[in-house]
Structures are given as structure tokens and as C-alpha cells.
Amino acid sequence: MRRGVERDPGCKGDDGLCDRLAVVGETRCAQHLGWPLCPGHGGRSCDRRTRDGGQCATCQEQEYYLRTADALPEPETEGGR
């Protein structure tokens, strides 16, 4: 503890039996707060929870790289492809 604040507080959900860490500034984990799951990217679901129901940072980054890769022209090979 530092200045009366726990560094890694556990979730108070399920009568304190939840094994997850609480969200920063909250007393419960994202699941016990009722946050929706990340919709994922490219039709793949994600197991993270987000406050607003949008994509998590990892899925946003992966979707960005997929869009960028699709936009790049294919390099020509020796066979003319």
C-alpha cells in the first residue's frame, strides 16, 4: 500500500472471491461492472471488455494493419504477376 491506496486491488465482485484485478479507479473488474465484450476485428471475436463496447486497442491496431496491407499494391514478380 502506498499512501492508503492499494497498488493492485482485487475485484470485490462475488463477495470478494473474484480472482481478477479491479479496473483502475473502480472496486470491481470489467466483467462485474457489466462492460460489453470487444466486437473484435475481421469477424474474429475478442475476449477483452471495453467501457463503451467499442474495439479494444489491440483490435483497432490489427484492423488498421489489415486495411493498410489491403491498400498496398502487389509487387510484380519475374513471372509478370
RAPEMO-V634790 format. One line per field, one symbol per residue. psi: psi as a letter, one per 30 degrees, with the letter a starting at -180 (. if undefined). A space follows every 50 residues. Layout:
BEGIN
psi: ???
END
This chain:
BEGIN
psi: kjhgkkeiklkglhhgfkglklkkglflleeffgkllkfakhgklkglkk eggakleeeeeeeeeeeeeffkkkkklfgg.
END
